[in-house]
Amino acid sequence: MRALAPRVVVIGAAEGPRLARAGRLAVHYGVPRLPAVDVLIRRRPLPVDGYVIDGAPHLLDRVAGVGGLLPARSFADLVVHLRAPGRTEGEEAGRVLRYFEARGLLAGFGPDAPDGEIVVAIDAAVRGRTAADPPRWP
């Protein structure tokens, strides 16, 4: 039986490190990397066999609109937050981070964290999900 591929969202304010990390995670798991704008704004369908979405936290807040945030459990096994040293995320991003944290979906990592640490967190988040849990568009 083949292991389930993860559905991961990588967020962080620093675009370069976020794109690089999302790309490495996508290659590690053999899944596509999707820019958040393609999924959230252009409404690109989500692959059934896993993916890594990358974007800035404030984009998730903007798409959710007034009065709520995205139902993260429907499209993500884990939200990986890449914290930038000495940088604040801002109020919109802070709201997004608190939302995912409260739902047990947020794992924060420093920009220099080894990929292996993030892979362990992702693998733990995927445990228990079955193939019968298809992704739903956020």
Buried (B, 14 or more C-beta within 10 A) or exposed (E): EEEBBBBBBBBBBBEEBBBBBBBBBBEBBEBBBBBBBEBBEEEBEBEEBBBBBBBBBBBBBEBBEEEEBBEBEBBBBBBBBBBBEEEEBBEBBBBBBEBBBEBEBBBBBEBEBEEEEBBEBBBEBBEEEEEEEEBEEB
